[in-house]
Amino acid sequence: MNMRDQFKKLKIRNSKFILGNTINELKHLETESIDMIFCDPPYFLQLTKELRRPDMTVVKGVKETWDKFSSYKEYDKFTNLWLTECKRILKKDGTIWLIGTYHNIYRLGYHLQNLNFWVLNDIIWNKINPLPNFKGTRFTNAHEVLIWATKAKESKYTFNYHTMKKMNNNKQMRSDWNLKVCQGKERLKDSLNKTLHSTQKPEELLYRIILASTKQGDMVLDPFFGTGTTGAMCKKLGRKFIGIDSNPQYMHAAKKRIMKINPIDTSNIESVAISSSSKKIPFSNLLKKGLIRPGEKIFNSKESIRATVLSNGNLKFKKVEGSIHKIGAYVQNKPSCNGWTYWFVKQNNKVISINDHRNFLREEISSKE
Ligand SMILES: C[S@@+](CC[C@H](N)C(=O)[O-])C[C@H]1O[C@@H](n2cnc3c(N)ncnc32)[C@H](O)[C@@H]1O
């Protein structure tokens, strides 16, 4: 079986792997169907010479054909094509992330603003362990820049402020992120045990981005998927994803990598999402709307803990009664819990997060506004 056939046979829930040219493939995606897009496009580094370390070993730079363009004009045309499609595909309240180095980030930002995206932040990814400047001819290139933007100025985007604050020792998360480059076991190897991809991004970076700007069950798109770092973190955090890349070797490796990832229970990490689009919805509203019935059993992701839904919107666990958050914390013996991401119900033989019901109500409200 060749690599393309092997690739097609591997199936992963809530995901779509598209092998092809992103410029063509994006055209097939539905308008306003994606909650967040992460774009790590070619850098157009224009490297000509081989770079060697002091011990004369060769540095694995970006020399692949996918990073080659004949001129800035061609690179700009390419950028404008995929960014235009991203704008069409992104939901009205969705956000887009672009990452690049000094070689391309200014061009990406220029096209982004020309297309009337609205920039929310630029983030400096400060590499704790950058590659030294071996020749000593310039400053050590120790960071990459990310741009985070909405589809339009008035978009009601998701920003999980409290989750970020919690991740940052209860201080507001700043726009300078100190993270390591991808290394060690995380770095994918080819059949010769050589680095598979020259620009594999660290999981920690995508973990933070996804937690900051999406909700459980959201759809994420990565039009330059590479080794599938975005997909790996989406699966881990319970988000759906679509990945596009033109290189079958990368795509095959990405799929194999993502198959091995286990989703985690994010209830300890994710605080109640504070989104500019989020309307406060009490749990009792789910009962009023008939989405959950009094007396129904509600349980955690492992289905090891069960509580009963009461008609006043509280839960009862053994003799203890309280809100979804209070009982969630009580059963875990923790000081607090986000009940929205902790509890699930079984309906029509499907396990559904109560957060999905809340999102449904939110969408119903915003469609009437
Ligand atoms: C900077 S890398 C992305 C690395 C990825 N974020 C990771 O963590 O592995 C850019 C990727 O875009 C892909 N690519 C470049 N041009 C493309 C195109 N026109 N269509 C589809 N994929 C493309 C390359 O194969 C490469 O894997």
The ligand as an ORCA input file, in Angstrom:
! r2SCAN-3c Opt
* xyz 0 1
  C       5.940     26.562      8.348
  S       5.390     24.991      7.927
  C       4.115     24.598      9.110
  C       4.614     23.775     10.275
  C       3.527     23.368     11.236
  N       2.955     24.486     11.921
  C       4.066     22.360     12.266
  O       3.989     22.616     13.488
  O       4.542     21.318     11.858
  C       4.506     25.317      6.470
  C       3.825     24.110      5.873
  O       3.050     24.551      4.768
  C       3.031     23.546      3.773
  N       2.723     24.246      2.513
  C       3.443     25.203      1.899
  N       2.806     25.644      0.803
  C       1.656     24.960      0.729
  C       0.546     24.957     -0.160
  N       0.510     25.785     -1.224
  N      -0.463     24.117      0.069
  C      -0.453     23.275      1.129
  N       0.559     23.230      2.016
  C       1.586     24.063      1.828
  C       4.416     22.928      3.821
  O       4.398     21.604      3.334
  C       4.764     23.038      5.309
  O       4.515     21.819      5.963
*
